[in-house]
Amino acid sequence: MTYLRVSEAADLLGVSPDTVRRAIDSGRLIGSKGEGGRTVVDAAGVAAMAKEDSHTAAIGTVGTSSPRNRMRGIVTRILSDTVMSQVDVQAGPFRLVALLSTEAVQEMGLQNGSVVVASVKATHMTLGVPA
């Protein structure tokens, strides 16, 4: 299971860390203590909340890449067969769908709640894992 720090979840949701803490207190997100005693939340829960409350998040650092239309988001669903996978991403108010090889999905370690950067160029979209 993937966990995010409160500040990471807040960045992805486009809200303040206090809003994430209130979501934990109300039971909307499940929080627990991570390494160093910091509160962490289940990334899949953050993905579900992102689908419900869509707010644009900053892209952050990606490394070297040529596409210019980038959106930081969170994986909300993966449908895979032996060759291809459909990866649904919630990037702020936008739902994006990428078709990747299942091998690429496995190599990147993508799962519900994974943070990705979607790059859209002309007629296709690429995904990268933040640096």
Steps between C-alpha positions, in 0.01 A plus 500: 500500500628848413488781755539876454602761753228749588686776311531280186129415511416868544713596196332236284152601613569874469406561864679593820653240731240605760224399256658155470522474878132594528420227242686254724316622811163465325582151372507601133868397484672237710811626673770314687847567638784446254875506541612767742153525651362711215140453396454326165188417298415215267574611142196311366281705736661818370427380143134451590484844659667652193224355283236651728662843557701600194743790547802574282834406660841645414710281270821506702841382381494244218855482369585531131212461256392661175116507524374829640143418602554325833252431776580344837239253613423178679416158356137412575465170309708251299350237270762257368524195279817317398604762243330838560372702796254784534611750767245755623647816652326783686700817435318781675158528336614288206455124460766367264527149357833362377560174316838350588661163469441287808878458517543880531235516774684228693845659446374835634329325791171675425201420721192682628628803687829531307599859431571559130569785262289476185654657191259572217633572153295514182313169478653306789587520867805365684538434873805542721565447869606824678873533571 
